[in-house]
Amino acid sequence: MEPDRMRPEGASPPRVALGVTVAIVAIAGAAWYFWPVPEAAPVPTVVTAAPPAPEPAKPPHYPVPAPDASEPPKPLPALDASDAALAQSFSGVFGAKAFAQFFRPESLVRRIVATVDNLPRRSYAQRLSPVAPVGGLLVTEGKEEGLTLSPGNAARYSAWVKFVEAVDVKRVVAAYVHFYPLFQQAYVELGYPDGYFNDRLVQVIDHLLEAPVVQGPVKLVVRRVLPEFADPALESESAGRKILLRIGPENAAVVKAKLRALRKELTDRTPAS
């Protein structure tokens, strides 16, 4: 299995240093972990002027939507000191209670960028999740050759799915557009000096929307320690698609509907000049 990655193989190391969240993609792909993960150390909170992110040579395939012209532009913090500003903005978008419940606020921009980038891969770094783990274990039925994913497993994600369903996509994208230079800077640091994070975000949304839908019992097998999909085609799917399979078809339909709305808002608006 491909190891957890914060940058692609062969890429140069990152410099020392919503989308969307962008938030919805991070939610759709990173919220549903089986095991708790340790909290990362907090980053410095001193706000300094954000240096401009290097511009890739090629134009983006999906330009970033234009900001709301009726709102005066606000200065951005430096990437290393952006957590407080992101927390304030996301608390306004999602509600302070929901933000505190569902998000891990440390290094939020870098966590979102790394998780989005990893979702189409075979595995992703759970320790880099921008959101809190659901907790608990996979709920199964039967034994040995009759082992299947229990329909009751979907209930573990009900709070998350309700949260995703209630998200105002327009407000999420407005926050993402405002902070986009920081997301782009983090993406360049990840090892993509000629790439655009917004292009990667739309690409990952399209990848998740094509996740297979399995009707009826989903057969499992224990080859090592933890249950896996018995169907080799399902087990070979990406980390993001397998998450959508685990949460159940009804929950996945809700998440996909929100992802379609997010994609539309990201690609139908006039790009920033």
JOCORNOR-V906635 format. One record per residue. N is the residue number from 0. RES is the residue in three letters. PHI is phi in whole degrees, 0 to 359 (999 if undefined). D_LAST is the distance of its C-alpha to the last C-alpha in Angstrom with 2 decimals. Layout:
BEGIN
n = [N;N]
res = [RES;RES]
phi = [PHI;PHI]
d_last = [D_LAST;D_LAST]
END
This chain:
BEGIN
n = [0;1;2;3;4;5;6;7;8;9;10;11;12;13;14;15;16;17;18;19;20;21;22;23;24;25;26;27;28;29;30;31;32;33;34;35;36;37;38;39;40;41;42;43;44;45;46;47;48;49;50;51;52;53;54;55;56;57;58;59;60;61;62;63;64;65;66;67;68;69;70;71;72;73;74;75;76;77;78;79;80;81;82;83;84;85;86;87;88;89;90;91;92;93;94;95;96;97;98;99;100;101;102;103;104;105;106;107;108;109;110;111;112;113;114;115;116;117;118;119;120;121;122;123;124;125;126;127;128;129;130;131;132;133;134;135;136;137;138;139;140;141;142;143;144;145;146;147;148;149;150;151;152;153;154;155;156;157;158;159;160;161;162;163;164;165;166;167;168;169;170;171;172;173;174;175;176;177;178;179;180;181;182;183;184;185;186;187;188;189;190;191;192;193;194;195;196;197;198;199;200;201;202;203;204;205;206;207;208;209;210;211;212;213;214;215;216;217;218;219;220;221;222;223;224;225;226;227;228;229;230;231;232;233;234;235;236;237;238;239;240;241;242;243;244;245;246;247;248;249;250;251;252;253;254;255;256;257;258;259;260;261;262;263;264;265;266;267;268;269;270;271;272]
res = [MET;GLU;PRO;ASP;ARG;MET;ARG;PRO;GLU;GLY;ALA;SER;PRO;PRO;ARG;VAL;ALA;LEU;GLY;VAL;THR;VAL;ALA;ILE;VAL;ALA;ILE;ALA;GLY;ALA;ALA;TRP;TYR;PHE;TRP;PRO;VAL;PRO;GLU;ALA;ALA;PRO;VAL;PRO;THR;VAL;VAL;THR;ALA;ALA;PRO;PRO;ALA;PRO;GLU;PRO;ALA;LYS;PRO;PRO;HIS;TYR;PRO;VAL;PRO;ALA;PRO;ASP;ALA;SER;GLU;PRO;PRO;LYS;PRO;LEU;PRO;ALA;LEU;ASP;ALA;SER;ASP;ALA;ALA;LEU;ALA;GLN;SER;PHE;SER;GLY;VAL;PHE;GLY;ALA;LYS;ALA;PHE;ALA;GLN;PHE;PHE;ARG;PRO;GLU;SER;LEU;VAL;ARG;ARG;ILE;VAL;ALA;THR;VAL;ASP;ASN;LEU;PRO;ARG;ARG;SER;TYR;ALA;GLN;ARG;LEU;SER;PRO;VAL;ALA;PRO;VAL;GLY;GLY;LEU;LEU;VAL;THR;GLU;GLY;LYS;GLU;GLU;GLY;LEU;THR;LEU;SER;PRO;GLY;ASN;ALA;ALA;ARG;TYR;SER;ALA;TRP;VAL;LYS;PHE;VAL;GLU;ALA;VAL;ASP;VAL;LYS;ARG;VAL;VAL;ALA;ALA;TYR;VAL;HIS;PHE;TYR;PRO;LEU;PHE;GLN;GLN;ALA;TYR;VAL;GLU;LEU;GLY;TYR;PRO;ASP;GLY;TYR;PHE;ASN;ASP;ARG;LEU;VAL;GLN;VAL;ILE;ASP;HIS;LEU;LEU;GLU;ALA;PRO;VAL;VAL;GLN;GLY;PRO;VAL;LYS;LEU;VAL;VAL;ARG;ARG;VAL;LEU;PRO;GLU;PHE;ALA;ASP;PRO;ALA;LEU;GLU;SER;GLU;SER;ALA;GLY;ARG;LYS;ILE;LEU;LEU;ARG;ILE;GLY;PRO;GLU;ASN;ALA;ALA;VAL;VAL;LYS;ALA;LYS;LEU;ARG;ALA;LEU;ARG;LYS;GLU;LEU;THR;ASP;ARG;THR;PRO;ALA;SER]
phi = [999;296;290;300;222;259;211;290;298;86;277;290;298;295;293;294;215;999;40;172;23;35;298;292;297;299;296;297;253;239;282;255;263;273;234;293;234;291;285;281;293;294;266;302;249;287;271;231;294;282;290;294;286;300;273;298;288;272;291;290;287;239;299;294;303;288;290;294;292;281;260;295;296;248;294;261;284;292;304;291;236;265;300;296;293;297;298;295;294;292;296;290;284;259;99;299;294;293;297;295;282;255;252;255;281;281;51;295;298;295;296;298;298;296;291;303;296;274;301;282;270;292;212;214;277;297;293;263;301;277;232;288;289;293;85;82;247;303;266;237;228;77;218;47;292;263;289;222;285;288;302;291;297;298;294;298;254;300;296;295;294;297;298;299;297;274;296;273;298;298;290;298;292;299;294;299;299;299;268;304;305;287;298;295;299;296;292;297;299;291;121;236;296;250;248;238;296;296;298;296;299;296;300;291;302;299;298;292;295;267;299;293;245;252;265;90;300;261;286;238;212;255;271;236;240;260;297;232;290;290;287;302;295;288;294;273;293;291;302;295;293;293;297;297;290;291;282;96;297;291;296;297;296;295;296;296;299;289;296;297;295;296;299;299;293;285;251;269;280;295;292;291;275]
d_last = [41.95;38.80;38.61;36.09;33.05;30.23;29.00;29.77;32.97;32.78;29.60;29.84;30.60;27.84;27.59;29.80;28.22;19.21;18.37;20.67;22.05;20.52;23.71;25.15;25.14;26.82;29.21;29.93;30.63;32.00;33.89;37.00;39.00;42.73;43.52;42.56;40.65;41.04;38.63;36.55;37.11;34.77;32.18;32.16;30.83;30.28;26.75;25.24;21.90;19.69;19.24;15.88;16.07;16.53;13.83;15.58;16.28;15.35;12.03;12.18;14.18;12.76;9.08;9.11;9.14;7.31;9.79;12.50;11.92;15.72;16.01;15.87;14.16;16.99;17.79;18.16;21.55;22.35;22.54;26.32;26.56;24.16;26.89;27.77;24.28;23.77;27.25;26.65;23.47;25.06;28.28;26.56;25.00;28.14;30.82;32.52;35.48;33.58;31.43;34.66;36.39;33.95;31.75;32.66;30.66;31.22;28.47;26.54;23.18;25.09;27.45;24.82;23.11;26.55;27.90;25.10;25.44;29.22;29.65;29.91;32.49;36.22;36.16;33.99;34.77;36.05;36.21;32.39;32.04;29.70;32.08;35.81;38.19;40.07;43.32;46.50;47.61;46.97;49.38;51.49;54.54;57.49;58.61;58.56;58.08;57.48;54.70;51.69;48.66;49.89;48.19;48.61;46.14;43.29;44.47;43.40;39.76;40.18;38.73;35.57;35.21;35.66;33.02;30.50;31.52;30.92;27.38;24.82;21.98;19.48;20.38;20.27;16.72;15.68;17.53;16.16;12.49;13.74;15.77;13.69;13.69;17.45;17.73;15.96;18.30;21.24;20.48;20.49;23.70;25.15;25.36;22.19;20.72;19.03;17.98;15.32;16.87;14.94;16.37;19.70;19.62;19.27;21.88;24.20;23.95;24.98;27.75;29.10;29.09;31.41;33.93;37.44;39.36;43.04;45.43;48.73;49.92;47.82;50.36;50.20;52.15;52.90;52.86;52.59;52.33;49.61;49.30;47.13;46.44;49.47;47.50;46.25;43.26;42.13;42.98;40.86;37.72;34.84;35.03;32.44;34.24;37.60;36.51;35.72;39.18;40.91;39.62;41.18;39.98;39.64;37.53;35.43;34.83;33.46;31.12;29.92;29.30;27.06;25.23;24.66;23.26;20.96;19.76;19.21;17.14;14.99;14.54;14.88;12.09;8.84;6.32;3.80;0.00]
END
